[in-house]
């Protein structure tokens, strides 16, 4: 049984506008399937959890990275097995740059028909939610504490005519107006890495984030480890001069960037540092991240 979970507002309402074409083609290729539409942030988690518990074996996220994240959370926390299918119609389209499902929604539907799967890692994070409580949530692609939280807020305010890459670049540049450095303490796999003044700390399972930035070129989503990219204290001028390097994955060689790999990460700070996961603002530090090896099965081209 296949169930589509559709976020109609994904990609600046692009999913809503294309849904009738997408649905008709999907039914032609896949035959019968069920459809549920999301109505509010977090709804896809509930819908995916209900689907997995009811015995649906393939749950397809139709939307952007945030929708994929929510559906993955629903599957993981249902404690039931279900395959994750993906038709990306979002702004960033970052996760599907690492886990290939097709260049467009037509190819993604053909990928669903093939049924080829791979098991991928996810990262479970425990962090502080906006109300000050402790919360757990997984992400499949990347989380960013610091500049990333501010960028997500500004991306949401970007002109809707912008595509994914331009929208995220707009968000970054807007965030640089009030560029902040934050003091953090970082522990990796039980060892104290050090104290840093940072602009951003990225925890990556996938290679790309922020609309196509190659932030973690060494990342593999099934190797049992995540990548930690630390962007240290720098000036606006240096940051802007180095920004093009991120799209080529060459930023990891500059002095203001450090890189580590690991399985368990703790980030602590006396400051209130906002954090996003898979392009959605979720809370703030302190946070603990732990790899969950081959935790979800994804339908992909490879």
Secondary structure, DSSP 8 states (H G I E B T S, - for coil): -EEEEE-TTHHHHHHHHHHHHHHHHHHHHH---EEEE--STTHHHHHHHHHHHTT-SEEEEEESHHHHHHHHHHHHHHTS--EEEEEE-SSS--HHHHS---SSHHHHHHHHHH--EEEEEEEEEEEEETTS-EEEEEESSEEEEEHHHHHHHHHHTS-TTS-HHHHHHHHHHHHHTT---EEEEEEETTEEEEEEEEEEEEEESSS-BTTTB-TTTT--TTSS-EEEEEEES--HHHHHHHHHHHTTT-GGGSTTEEEEEESEEEEE-SS--EEEETTEEEEEEEEEEEEEEEEEEEE---
